[in-house]
Amino acid sequence: MVDGFNIDSYAEGPMLMWVLALVGVVMILTGIRKEEYTCFKSDAGVTVLNIARNRKGEREFEEFVSKLENQLKKQDKKGEIG
């Protein structure tokens, strides 16, 4: 591979590998983000629904989860959820 690029393997080759490694590390670090999930479980304790929260729209997410919880409680009281 080094011969194909006409690179002296003792001079520019290791430098090229370090640059590529650094680029990879930067890409990994920029892609890391904190993820939070809300999990809804059945009466048996099995997770039936996971909802991921985005950094943006935190208030809307909390409102959505609250409304969903209220709806599920209403349905459970009616006996429609098993």
A tleap script that builds the chain and sets N, CA, C and O, in Angstrom:
source leaprc.protein.ff14SB
mol = sequence {
  NMET VAL ASP GLY PHE ASN ILE ASP SER TYR
  ALA GLU GLY PRO MET LEU MET TRP VAL LEU
  ALA LEU VAL GLY VAL VAL MET ILE LEU THR
  GLY ILE ARG LYS GLU GLU TYR THR CYS PHE
  LYS SER ASP ALA GLY VAL THR VAL LEU ASN
  ILE ALA ARG ASN ARG LYS GLY GLU ARG GLU
  PHE GLU GLU PHE VAL SER LYS LEU GLU ASN
  GLN LEU LYS LYS GLN ASP LYS LYS GLY GLU
  ILE CGLY
}
set mol.1.N position { 0.827 -1.182 0.000 }
set mol.1.CA position { 0.000 0.000 0.000 }
set mol.1.C position { 0.875 1.251 0.000 }
set mol.1.O position { 0.597 2.202 -0.730 }
set mol.2.N position { 1.897 1.256 0.788 }
set mol.2.CA position { 2.778 2.417 0.841 }
set mol.2.C position { 3.477 2.600 -0.498 }
set mol.2.O position { 3.704 3.731 -0.927 }
set mol.3.N position { 3.823 1.494 -1.166 }
set mol.3.CA position { 4.471 1.590 -2.462 }
set mol.3.C position { 3.551 2.242 -3.493 }
set mol.3.O position { 4.022 2.964 -4.372 }
set mol.4.N position { 2.272 1.999 -3.394 }
set mol.4.CA position { 1.319 2.562 -4.339 }
set mol.4.C position { 1.230 4.073 -4.249 }
set mol.4.O position { 0.950 4.736 -5.248 }
set mol.5.N position { 1.466 4.633 -3.057 }
set mol.5.CA position { 1.424 6.076 -2.873 }
set mol.5.C position { 2.785 6.729 -3.094 }
set mol.5.O position { 2.919 7.949 -2.994 }
set mol.6.N position { 3.787 5.919 -3.394 }
set mol.6.CA position { 5.159 6.414 -3.561 }
set mol.6.C position { 5.627 7.207 -2.343 }
set mol.6.O position { 6.199 8.290 -2.466 }
set mol.7.N position { 5.367 6.636 -1.162 }
set mol.7.CA position { 5.740 7.275 0.092 }
set mol.7.C position { 6.892 6.496 0.706 }
set mol.7.O position { 6.868 5.266 0.743 }
set mol.8.N position { 7.880 7.201 1.177 }
set mol.8.CA position { 8.973 6.567 1.897 }
set mol.8.C position { 8.417 6.080 3.229 }
set mol.8.O position { 7.989 6.887 4.054 }
set mol.9.N position { 8.419 4.773 3.443 }
set mol.9.CA position { 7.773 4.204 4.614 }
set mol.9.C position { 8.426 4.610 5.922 }
set mol.9.O position { 7.837 4.433 6.988 }
set mol.10.N position { 9.621 5.146 5.858 }
set mol.10.CA position { 10.297 5.562 7.081 }
set mol.10.C position { 10.165 7.063 7.345 }
set mol.10.O position { 10.634 7.547 8.375 }
set mol.11.N position { 9.547 7.791 6.449 }
set mol.11.CA position { 9.438 9.239 6.634 }
set mol.11.C position { 7.974 9.671 6.734 }
set mol.11.O position { 7.497 9.972 7.828 }
set mol.12.N position { 7.264 9.705 5.620 }
set mol.12.CA position { 5.892 10.212 5.614 }
set mol.12.C position { 4.854 9.164 6.002 }
set mol.12.O position { 3.753 9.518 6.422 }
set mol.13.N position { 5.180 7.905 5.871 }
set mol.13.CA position { 4.217 6.839 6.163 }
set mol.13.C position { 3.659 6.891 7.576 }
set mol.13.O position { 2.441 6.949 7.743 }
set mol.14.N position { 4.509 6.872 8.601 }
set mol.14.CA position { 3.987 6.949 9.974 }
set mol.14.C position { 3.235 8.245 10.245 }
set mol.14.O position { 2.245 8.253 10.977 }
set mol.15.N position { 3.701 9.334 9.657 }
set mol.15.CA position { 3.008 10.610 9.840 }
set mol.15.C position { 1.608 10.551 9.246 }
set mol.15.O position { 0.654 11.047 9.844 }
set mol.16.N position { 1.486 9.948 8.077 }
set mol.16.CA position { 0.181 9.791 7.444 }
set mol.16.C position { -0.745 8.951 8.316 }
set mol.16.O position { -1.926 9.274 8.452 }
set mol.17.N position { -0.235 7.897 8.897 }
set mol.17.CA position { -1.059 7.046 9.758 }
set mol.17.C position { -1.511 7.799 11.010 }
set mol.17.O position { -2.647 7.633 11.453 }
set mol.18.N position { -0.626 8.631 11.585 }
set mol.18.CA position { -1.011 9.420 12.756 }
set mol.18.C position { -2.073 10.462 12.404 }
set mol.18.O position { -2.991 10.713 13.184 }
set mol.19.N position { -1.941 11.055 11.241 }
set mol.19.CA position { -2.940 12.037 10.812 }
set mol.19.C position { -4.297 11.359 10.619 }
set mol.19.O position { -5.322 11.892 11.044 }
set mol.20.N position { -4.307 10.211 9.994 }
set mol.20.CA position { -5.560 9.477 9.800 }
set mol.20.C position { -6.154 9.042 11.131 }
set mol.20.O position { -7.371 9.092 11.310 }
set mol.21.N position { -5.314 8.617 12.064 }
set mol.21.CA position { -5.800 8.236 13.390 }
set mol.21.C position { -6.403 9.438 14.109 }
set mol.21.O position { -7.449 9.322 14.746 }
set mol.22.N position { -5.753 10.574 14.009 }
set mol.22.CA position { -6.262 11.789 14.643 }
set mol.22.C position { -7.604 12.204 14.040 }
set mol.22.O position { -8.521 12.598 14.760 }
set mol.23.N position { -7.709 12.113 12.735 }
set mol.23.CA position { -8.979 12.427 12.075 }
set mol.23.C position { -10.074 11.476 12.578 }
set mol.23.O position { -11.199 11.909 12.825 }
set mol.24.N position { -9.758 10.215 12.729 }
set mol.24.CA position { -10.727 9.254 13.243 }
set mol.24.C position { -11.162 9.576 14.661 }
set mol.24.O position { -12.348 9.488 14.979 }
set mol.25.N position { -10.229 9.943 15.508 }
set mol.25.CA position { -10.565 10.299 16.893 }
set mol.25.C position { -11.447 11.538 16.930 }
set mol.25.O position { -12.401 11.593 17.705 }
set mol.26.N position { -11.144 12.524 16.111 }
set mol.26.CA position { -11.966 13.739 16.057 }
set mol.26.C position { -13.382 13.402 15.595 }
set mol.26.O position { -14.356 13.929 16.132 }
set mol.27.N position { -13.493 12.535 14.614 }
set mol.27.CA position { -14.822 12.135 14.133 }
set mol.27.C position { -15.612 11.424 15.224 }
set mol.27.O position { -16.814 11.647 15.370 }
set mol.28.N position { -14.948 10.582 15.980 }
set mol.28.CA position { -15.623 9.875 17.073 }
set mol.28.C position { -16.092 10.854 18.134 }
set mol.28.O position { -17.230 10.774 18.595 }
set mol.29.N position { -15.222 11.778 18.524 }
set mol.29.CA position { -15.571 12.724 19.577 }
set mol.29.C position { -16.695 13.673 19.166 }
set mol.29.O position { -17.512 14.054 20.004 }
set mol.30.N position { -16.749 14.052 17.917 }
set mol.30.CA position { -17.832 14.934 17.473 }
set mol.30.C position { -19.154 14.190 17.357 }
set mol.30.O position { -20.217 14.812 17.389 }
set mol.31.N position { -19.105 12.877 17.223 }
set mol.31.CA position { -20.329 12.096 17.104 }
set mol.31.C position { -20.915 11.653 18.427 }
set mol.31.O position { -22.044 11.165 18.475 }
set mol.32.N position { -20.159 11.819 19.505 }
set mol.32.CA position { -20.652 11.396 20.820 }
set mol.32.C position { -21.673 12.405 21.312 }
set mol.32.O position { -21.442 13.613 21.263 }
set mol.33.N position { -22.786 11.908 21.780 }
set mol.33.CA position { -23.781 12.778 22.385 }
set mol.33.C position { -24.521 12.003 23.467 }
set mol.33.O position { -24.661 10.782 23.409 }
set mol.34.N position { -24.967 12.726 24.407 }
set mol.34.CA position { -25.675 12.125 25.533 }
set mol.34.C position { -27.080 11.742 25.080 }
set mol.34.O position { -27.798 12.545 24.484 }
set mol.35.N position { -27.450 10.525 25.368 }
set mol.35.CA position { -28.780 10.055 25.008 }
set mol.35.C position { -29.522 9.663 26.267 }
set mol.35.O position { -28.976 8.998 27.148 }
set mol.36.N position { -30.757 10.078 26.339 }
set mol.36.CA position { -31.616 9.702 27.442 }
set mol.36.C position { -32.858 9.042 26.867 }
set mol.36.O position { -33.355 9.428 25.809 }
set mol.37.N position { -33.343 8.046 27.577 }
set mol.37.CA position { -34.509 7.301 27.129 }
set mol.37.C position { -35.559 7.252 28.221 }
set mol.37.O position { -35.240 7.230 29.409 }
set mol.38.N position { -36.794 7.237 27.809 }
set mol.38.CA position { -37.898 6.940 28.706 }
set mol.38.C position { -38.401 5.560 28.317 }
set mol.38.O position { -38.706 5.297 27.153 }
set mol.39.N position { -38.482 4.690 29.305 }
set mol.39.CA position { -38.901 3.301 29.055 }
set mol.39.C position { -40.273 3.066 29.679 }
set mol.39.O position { -40.498 3.385 30.847 }
set mol.40.N position { -41.163 2.520 28.909 }
set mol.40.CA position { -42.469 2.113 29.417 }
set mol.40.C position { -42.470 0.600 29.513 }
set mol.40.O position { -42.112 -0.095 28.562 }
set mol.41.N position { -42.877 0.093 30.673 }
set mol.41.CA position { -42.866 -1.347 30.912 }
set mol.41.C position { -44.281 -1.861 31.151 }
set mol.41.O position { -45.151 -1.139 31.638 }
set mol.42.N position { -44.483 -3.108 30.800 }
set mol.42.CA position { -45.775 -3.749 31.034 }
set mol.42.C position { -45.878 -4.140 32.505 }
set mol.42.O position { -44.929 -3.976 33.271 }
set mol.43.N position { -47.042 -4.658 32.886 }
set mol.43.CA position { -47.224 -5.123 34.260 }
set mol.43.C position { -46.266 -6.257 34.598 }
set mol.43.O position { -45.931 -6.467 35.764 }
set mol.44.N position { -45.829 -6.981 33.584 }
set mol.44.CA position { -44.899 -8.093 33.795 }
set mol.44.C position { -43.454 -7.609 33.910 }
set mol.44.O position { -42.556 -8.407 34.177 }
set mol.45.N position { -43.221 -6.312 33.711 }
set mol.45.CA position { -41.880 -5.767 33.823 }
set mol.45.C position { -41.088 -5.789 32.532 }
set mol.45.O position { -39.889 -5.511 32.533 }
set mol.46.N position { -41.744 -6.116 31.435 }
set mol.46.CA position { -41.078 -6.169 30.132 }
set mol.46.C position { -41.170 -4.792 29.474 }
set mol.46.O position { -42.245 -4.195 29.433 }
set mol.47.N position { -40.059 -4.292 28.964 }
set mol.47.CA position { -40.064 -3.007 28.276 }
set mol.47.C position { -40.807 -3.147 26.951 }
set mol.47.O position { -40.456 -3.975 26.111 }
set mol.48.N position { -41.839 -2.321 26.782 }
set mol.48.CA position { -42.637 -2.396 25.563 }
set mol.48.C position { -42.452 -1.173 24.674 }
set mol.48.O position { -42.798 -1.199 23.493 }
set mol.49.N position { -41.898 -0.087 25.253 }
set mol.49.CA position { -41.722 1.131 24.467 }
set mol.49.C position { -40.551 1.926 25.023 }
set mol.49.O position { -40.498 2.206 26.221 }
set mol.50.N position { -39.618 2.288 24.160 }
set mol.50.CA position { -38.505 3.175 24.500 }
set mol.50.C position { -38.628 4.418 23.648 }
set mol.50.O position { -38.840 4.333 22.438 }
set mol.51.N position { -38.495 5.579 24.280 }
set mol.51.CA position { -38.545 6.834 23.555 }
set mol.51.C position { -37.264 7.596 23.872 }
set mol.51.O position { -36.960 7.855 25.036 }
set mol.52.N position { -36.520 7.953 22.835 }
set mol.52.CA position { -35.269 8.686 23.020 }
set mol.52.C position { -35.545 10.182 23.054 }
set mol.52.O position { -36.407 10.688 22.335 }
set mol.53.N position { -34.795 10.879 23.905 }
set mol.53.CA position { -34.940 12.321 24.013 }
set mol.53.C position { -33.787 13.006 23.296 }
set mol.53.O position { -32.626 12.637 23.471 }
set mol.54.N position { -34.112 13.984 22.507 }
set mol.54.CA position { -33.128 14.807 21.823 }
set mol.54.C position { -32.744 15.965 22.733 }
set mol.54.O position { -33.517 16.358 23.607 }
set mol.55.N position { -31.555 16.509 22.529 }
set mol.55.CA position { -31.138 17.661 23.334 }
set mol.55.C position { -32.082 18.840 23.144 }
set mol.55.O position { -32.401 19.556 24.094 }
set mol.56.N position { -32.514 19.027 21.928 }
set mol.56.CA position { -33.443 20.109 21.642 }
set mol.56.C position { -34.846 19.647 21.978 }
set mol.56.O position { -35.165 18.466 21.837 }
set mol.57.N position { -35.669 20.551 22.415 }
set mol.57.CA position { -37.059 20.212 22.682 }
set mol.57.C position { -37.267 19.440 23.962 }
set mol.57.O position { -38.128 18.562 24.023 }
set mol.58.N position { -36.492 19.752 24.989 }
set mol.58.CA position { -36.613 19.023 26.252 }
set mol.58.C position { -37.989 19.218 26.877 }
set mol.58.O position { -38.580 18.266 27.388 }
set mol.59.N position { -38.497 20.431 26.840 }
set mol.59.CA position { -39.810 20.712 27.421 }
set mol.59.C position { -40.911 19.964 26.672 }
set mol.59.O position { -41.813 19.397 27.287 }
set mol.60.N position { -40.831 19.966 25.349 }
set mol.60.CA position { -41.838 19.262 24.560 }
set mol.60.C position { -41.790 17.763 24.822 }
set mol.60.O position { -42.826 17.097 24.834 }
set mol.61.N position { -40.601 17.237 25.030 }
set mol.61.CA position { -40.462 15.811 25.320 }
set mol.61.C position { -41.142 15.471 26.642 }
set mol.61.O position { -41.869 14.483 26.736 }
set mol.62.N position { -40.904 16.291 27.661 }
set mol.62.CA position { -41.517 16.043 28.968 }
set mol.62.C position { -43.040 16.114 28.874 }
set mol.62.O position { -43.742 15.317 29.498 }
set mol.63.N position { -43.544 17.059 28.102 }
set mol.63.CA position { -44.996 17.174 27.911 }
set mol.63.C position { -45.542 15.941 27.198 }
set mol.63.O position { -46.588 15.415 27.580 }
set mol.64.N position { -44.847 15.484 26.173 }
set mol.64.CA position { -45.280 14.318 25.415 }
set mol.64.C position { -45.324 13.078 26.303 }
set mol.64.O position { -46.290 12.315 26.268 }
set mol.65.N position { -44.277 12.881 27.096 }
set mol.65.CA position { -44.228 11.708 27.978 }
set mol.65.C position { -45.336 11.787 29.023 }
set mol.65.O position { -45.972 10.779 29.329 }
set mol.66.N position { -45.568 12.960 29.564 }
set mol.66.CA position { -46.632 13.136 30.554 }
set mol.66.C position { -48.001 12.816 29.953 }
set mol.66.O position { -48.812 12.130 30.576 }
set mol.67.N position { -48.254 13.312 28.746 }
set mol.67.CA position { -49.533 13.020 28.082 }
set mol.67.C position { -49.670 11.531 27.779 }
set mol.67.O position { -50.749 10.959 27.927 }
set mol.68.N position { -48.585 10.914 27.359 }
set mol.68.CA position { -48.617 9.485 27.071 }
set mol.68.C position { -48.890 8.675 28.330 }
set mol.68.O position { -49.663 7.716 28.302 }
set mol.69.N position { -48.258 9.059 29.434 }
set mol.69.CA position { -48.504 8.366 30.706 }
set mol.69.C position { -49.968 8.496 31.121 }
set mol.69.O position { -50.584 7.515 31.540 }
set mol.70.N position { -50.524 9.695 31.006 }
set mol.70.CA position { -51.929 9.907 31.366 }
set mol.70.C position { -52.851 9.070 30.497 }
set mol.70.O position { -53.811 8.484 30.996 }
set mol.71.N position { -52.571 9.010 29.206 }
set mol.71.CA position { -53.396 8.212 28.291 }
set mol.71.C position { -53.313 6.731 28.640 }
set mol.71.O position { -54.327 6.032 28.632 }
set mol.72.N position { -52.114 6.252 28.944 }
set mol.72.CA position { -51.957 4.838 29.312 }
set mol.72.C position { -52.678 4.521 30.614 }
set mol.72.O position { -53.257 3.443 30.747 }
set mol.73.N position { -52.654 5.437 31.575 }
set mol.73.CA position { -53.363 5.221 32.838 }
set mol.73.C position { -54.871 5.155 32.614 }
set mol.73.O position { -55.558 4.333 33.219 }
set mol.74.N position { -55.388 6.036 31.733 }
set mol.74.CA position { -56.817 6.005 31.413 }
set mol.74.C position { -57.212 4.680 30.787 }
set mol.74.O position { -58.230 4.090 31.149 }
set mol.75.N position { -56.394 4.213 29.837 }
set mol.75.CA position { -56.682 2.951 29.152 }
set mol.75.C position { -56.588 1.777 30.127 }
set mol.75.O position { -57.355 0.820 30.021 }
set mol.76.N position { -55.661 1.846 31.064 }
set mol.76.CA position { -55.483 0.765 32.032 }
set mol.76.C position { -56.694 0.697 32.971 }
set mol.76.O position { -57.128 -0.397 33.334 }
set mol.77.N position { -57.241 1.844 33.366 }
set mol.77.CA position { -58.415 1.874 34.221 }
set mol.77.C position { -59.629 1.281 33.520 }
set mol.77.O position { -60.485 0.669 34.159 }
set mol.78.N position { -59.700 1.464 32.209 }
set mol.78.CA position { -60.809 0.904 31.433 }
set mol.78.C position { -60.627 -0.591 31.203 }
set mol.78.O position { -61.563 -1.271 30.781 }
set mol.79.N position { -59.450 -1.099 31.473 }
set mol.79.CA position { -59.195 -2.517 31.264 }
set mol.79.C position { -58.814 -2.858 29.827 }
set mol.79.O position { -58.858 -4.022 29.430 }
set mol.80.N position { -58.445 -1.852 29.054 }
set mol.80.CA position { -58.116 -2.077 27.658 }
set mol.80.C position { -56.648 -2.437 27.449 }
set mol.80.O position { -56.259 -2.829 26.349 }
set mol.81.N position { -55.834 -2.309 28.488 }
set mol.81.CA position { -54.424 -2.671 28.387 }
set mol.81.C position { -54.212 -3.925 29.220 }
set mol.81.O position { -54.617 -3.997 30.380 }
set mol.82.N position { -53.573 -4.904 28.610 }
set mol.82.CA position { -53.386 -6.173 29.325 }
set mol.82.C position { -52.024 -6.411 29.825 }
set mol.82.O position { -51.763 -7.447 30.438 }
savepdb mol mol.pdb
quit
